Amino acid sequence: MNEDSAHFPPVDPVKTGIKGCCPRCGQGKLFDGLLGLKARCASCGLDYSFADSGDGPAVFVILIVGFIIIGMVLWLQVNYGPPIWVHILLFGPLTIILSLLTLRWFKGILIAMQYRHNAREGRLSD
């Protein structure tokens, strides 16, 4: 599994990712600020240099939040037909808030899954 010498009970990657906790111990914090990663876990000392979620979380956020927001926009337009400024006033901030919140969740989940499955960058053997 992982090359750790310490023994930690397995943690659920989805729960720890949503909470923003360490993928090894489930106690320390993963994020420093909104989306930045800490250098290491304060609880177990895991070095987070392995973590590279790339563009994966952004793709999930675009697909999921976009589907929700566009569905709500279409429903509102068909049922009530408000002017465009109402759409901008309602769905602009809602899109930003949902995107930032879910981006943090998906980034945490993908990093926890990367740790759990010992995912590494692809390399060609010489």
N, C-alpha and C positions, 0 to 999 in steps of 0.2 A: 504494500500500500504506500505509505509515506516513509521517508527516510529519517523520521524523528527518533531520537533516542528516548525521549520522555513518553510516558503512556497517558493519553488523554482519552476520556470516553468519547465516542462519536457524537457529533452534534448534527442537528438537522440543518442543512445548508439554506433552506428556504427561510426558516425562522431566524437563524443568525444573520442572514443577508438582509432581511427586512428590518431587524433591530439594529443592524450596523455593528455587529459584534465580531470578535475574532473568530475565524473559521476553525481554529484548532481547539481553543478552550471554551469559546462561547461567552467569555466574561469581559475581556478587554474591548475597547472601542476600535473600530476599523477606520473610521473617518476622522479627519482633522478639518473641521469646518463642514461646508455643505457637501462637496464632492471630492475633496482632496483626501488622499490616504495618509495615515500616520506612517512613520518609519518602521515602527515595531509595536507589538502588543505590550501594554503596560503590565498585564497580568502574567502571561506565560513567556514573553520575550520572543515570540515568533516574528521573524523579519519579513516584512511585507514587500520586499523587493521582487518576489516572484509574481506578484499580482499585476496582471495586465489584462483588463477587461476589453480594451480596444473599443471598437464601434458597436459591439453587440448590444449593450444596454440602450444606446440611442436608437437602434433599429426597432427593438421591441417597443420603446416608448412612442416612436413615430406611428407604428402600426396600431397599437392599442389605444393611445390617447387620441390619435387622429380619428379612429373609428368611432369612439365615444362622442367626441366633439362634433364631428360632421353629422352623426345621427341626431344629436340634440339640435343642431342648427336647422337641419331639414325638418324635424318635427315641429319646431317653433315657427318656421316659415310657412309650412303647410297649414298648420292649425290656426295661427294668429296673424301672420303676414305683417310683422312689425317693420319699421324702417331700418335701414342698414346700421344706423348709429346704435340701435338697441343690440344688434348682434355684436358689434365691436365692443360695446360697454360690458356686455355679459360674458362673451366667449373669449375675448382677449386675455383678461386676467385669469379666467378659469383654465385656459390652455397653458399658460405659464406656470401656474401653481401645480396643476396635475403633472405637467412634464417634469418639473424639478423634483417633485415628491417621488414619482415613479422612477425617474432616472437614478436616484439614490438607492431605491429598493432593488432595481434590476442590477445595478453595479455591484451592490453587496452580495446579491444572490449569485451572480456569475463568478465573482472572486471566490466565494465559498465553494462553489461547484468546482472551480479550477483547483483549489487546494485539495478538496476531497478526492478528486480523481487523478491527482498528481499530473495535471496537464502541463506540458512544457512546449516551448517553441519547437517547431519541426526542424530537424537537422538531418543532413545527409552524412552517412558514414563514409570515411575515406578509404 
